[in-house]
Amino acid sequence: MIFEIDGLNSYYGQSHALRDFSLTLKRGEVLCLLGHNGAGKTTALKSIMGIVKPRSGKMFLDGIDLTGKPAHEIPRHGIGYVPQGRRLFSELSVRKNLEIGLIPRNSDPSVWEKAFAYFPVLRERMNQKSGTLSGGEQTMLAIARALCIEPLVMLLDEPTEGLMPSMIGNIREVVLRLRESGIATILVEQRVEAVLPVADRVAFIETGRLRAIVPIAELRADPSLLHKYVGIGH
């Protein structure tokens, strides 16, 4: 499986928010997207999902051309998305949120067993309103909902935001398990320390443009790159 993005350009009105965004992602690879607030990280994910419609560029998953497809069709082809802030239906139960996750690919509820293997606590919370879950449990539910489409690619937008350190470790373990199961992941994060243990490569984005894509070994060998691209000392 190879996911190819070639030259996406996206706009908010007349503002050029994503510029010639290109990358490839292999099966089971974890690519972390790092950059300052407003650098274009979320815009990149929304452009992949068709929520922000790119004006130009190409996108292929396993040789299938996804260029220009409407947002509701992208998940059908196996791209899961966990947006920043989770975007759960807070008044609905855990079960109802998971049922919504079945819709894009008309999946059978049996796929929930895979999600429960990641997050056993959700099985106990099926009848609970999702808005009453803890922050960590809500993140688990958002990821579980995305897993319902049995994705080839998973897009995670700041999944550790606002979580306690112990829960951050749990989410990190989930990303590693996604990798082991062959799911390719694009992970948007602010916390460098959350990224380094799980990434295969790190992509630095600035003012909507990718400045560098660096293998994790190179980044560990030369942490000054973090300061160069995101202003973090090490």
C-alpha positions in Angstrom: 0.0 0.0 0.0 1.3 3.4 -1.0 -0.5 6.7 -0.3 0.7 9.4 -2.6 -0.1 13.1 -2.3 1.3 15.4 -5.1 1.1 19.2 -5.0 -2.0 19.9 -3.1 -2.9 23.6 -3.0 -5.7 24.8 -0.8 -7.2 28.2 0.0 -9.4 29.8 2.6 -11.0 32.5 0.4 -8.1 34.2 -1.3 -5.6 33.1 1.4 -3.3 30.4 0.1 -3.2 28.1 3.1 -1.5 24.9 1.8 1.2 25.2 -0.9 2.3 22.3 -3.1 1.9 19.8 -0.3 3.4 16.5 -1.4 4.4 13.3 0.4 4.2 9.5 0.1 3.3 7.1 2.9 4.0 3.3 3.0 2.0 0.6 4.7 2.5 0.8 8.5 4.5 4.0 8.3 4.0 6.7 10.9 4.7 10.2 9.6 4.5 13.1 12.1 3.6 16.6 10.9 5.1 19.3 13.1 4.8 23.0 12.9 3.8 26.1 14.8 0.1 27.0 15.3 -1.3 28.2 12.0 1.4 26.5 10.0 -1.0 24.5 8.0 -1.1 21.1 9.8 -4.9 20.8 10.2 -5.4 22.3 6.7 -3.3 19.5 5.3 -5.4 16.9 6.9 -8.7 18.6 6.0 -7.4 18.9 2.4 -6.7 15.1 2.3 -10.2 14.5 3.6 -11.8 16.9 1.1 -13.3 19.0 3.9 -11.2 21.8 2.5 -11.3 21.2 -1.3 -7.8 21.6 -2.9 -7.8 23.8 -6.0 -5.0 21.7 -7.5 -2.9 18.6 -6.9 -3.3 14.8 -7.0 -4.0 12.1 -4.5 -3.7 8.3 -4.9 -4.3 5.4 -2.5 -3.1 2.0 -3.7 -3.2 3.4 -7.3 -6.8 4.6 -7.0 -7.2 8.2 -7.9 -8.9 10.1 -5.1 -8.3 13.5 -6.6 -11.3 15.8 -6.2 -13.6 13.3 -4.6 -16.1 14.8 -2.2 -15.5 14.5 1.5 -18.1 11.8 2.1 -16.4 9.5 -0.3 -12.8 9.7 1.0 -13.5 7.4 4.1 -15.1 4.8 1.8 -11.7 4.3 0.2 -10.0 3.6 3.6 -8.9 6.9 5.0 -9.8 7.4 8.7 -9.8 10.8 10.3 -9.8 11.8 14.0 -10.2 15.6 13.9 -8.8 18.0 16.5 -11.2 18.2 19.4 -12.6 14.8 18.6 -16.0 16.0 17.2 -18.1 13.4 18.9 -21.9 13.6 19.1 -21.8 14.3 22.8 -25.5 13.8 23.4 -25.4 10.3 21.8 -24.2 7.1 23.4 -20.9 5.5 22.7 -22.8 2.8 20.8 -24.5 5.5 18.5 -21.2 7.2 17.8 -19.7 3.8 16.8 -22.8 3.1 14.6 -22.1 6.4 12.8 -18.6 5.1 12.2 -20.0 2.1 10.3 -21.9 4.2 7.7 -19.1 5.3 5.3 -18.3 1.7 4.2 -21.5 0.0 5.4 -19.3 -1.9 7.8 -20.6 -4.7 10.0 -20.7 -4.1 13.8 -18.3 -7.0 14.1 -15.5 -4.5 13.3 -16.1 -3.1 16.8 -14.2 -6.1 18.2 -11.0 -4.7 16.7 -11.7 -1.3 18.3 -12.4 -3.0 21.6 -9.1 -4.8 21.3 -7.5 -1.3 21.4 -9.8 0.2 23.9 -11.5 -2.4 26.2 -13.1 0.2 28.4 -15.4 1.3 25.6 -17.2 -2.0 25.7 -18.2 -1.1 29.3 -19.4 2.4 28.2 -21.6 1.5 25.3 -24.8 3.0 26.7 -23.1 6.0 28.3 -23.4 9.4 26.6 -20.1 10.2 25.0 -20.1 13.8 26.4 -19.9 12.3 29.9 -16.7 10.3 29.1 -13.3 11.5 30.4 -11.1 13.4 27.8 -9.0 10.3 27.3 -12.0 8.1 26.8 -13.4 10.5 24.3 -10.2 10.3 22.4 -10.4 6.5 22.5 -14.0 6.7 21.1 -13.0 9.1 18.3 -10.2 6.7 17.2 -12.5 3.7 17.6 -15.1 5.4 15.4 -12.4 6.0 12.7 -11.3 2.3 13.0 -14.8 1.2 12.0 -14.0 1.8 8.3 -11.0 -0.6 8.7 -8.7 2.1 7.4 -5.5 1.7 5.3 -4.5 5.3 6.4 -5.3 7.0 9.6 -5.1 10.8 10.1 -4.8 11.9 13.8 -5.0 15.6 14.5 -3.5 16.3 17.9 -4.9 13.3 19.7 -3.0 13.9 22.9 -4.3 17.5 23.3 -5.4 18.2 26.8 -4.7 14.7 28.1 -3.0 13.6 31.3 0.6 12.1 30.8 -0.6 8.6 31.5 -3.2 8.8 28.8 -0.7 10.3 26.4 1.3 7.2 26.8 -1.8 5.1 26.0 -2.4 7.0 22.8 1.3 6.5 21.8 0.8 2.8 22.3 -2.2 2.9 20.0 -0.2 4.6 17.3 2.5 1.8 17.6 -0.2 -0.9 17.4 -1.7 0.8 14.3 1.8 0.6 12.7 2.1 -3.1 13.7 -1.3 -3.8 12.0 -0.1 -2.2 8.8 -2.1 1.0 9.0 -0.2 4.1 7.8 -0.6 7.1 10.0 -0.2 10.8 9.6 0.1 12.2 13.2 -0.3 16.0 13.8 1.2 16.9 17.2 2.5 19.9 19.1 4.4 17.8 21.7 7.7 16.7 20.3 8.2 14.3 23.1 5.0 12.5 22.1 6.2 12.2 18.5 9.8 11.0 18.7 9.1 7.5 20.2 6.5 6.6 17.5 7.6 8.4 14.2 9.4 6.9 11.3 9.7 10.3 9.6 8.9 13.8 10.7 7.6 16.4 8.2 8.1 20.1 9.1 5.4 22.5 7.8 5.7 26.3 7.8 3.2 28.8 6.3 1.5 26.0 4.5 4.6 24.6 2.9 6.6 21.5 3.7 10.1 22.6 4.5 11.7 19.2 5.2 10.8 15.5 5.7 13.4 13.9 8.0 13.9 10.3 9.0 13.6 9.9 12.8 17.2 8.6 13.1 18.5 11.8 11.5 16.4 13.9 13.8 17.7 12.1 16.9 21.2 12.5 15.7 20.7 16.2 15.1 18.1 17.7 17.4 19.0 21.2 16.2 16.6 20.6 13.3 13.8 20.9 15.8 14.9 24.4 16.7 15.4 25.3 13.0 11.9 24.3 12.0 9.7 24.7 15.0 11.8 26.8 17.4 12.3 24.1 20.1 15.6 23.7 21.9 16.8 20.3 22.8 
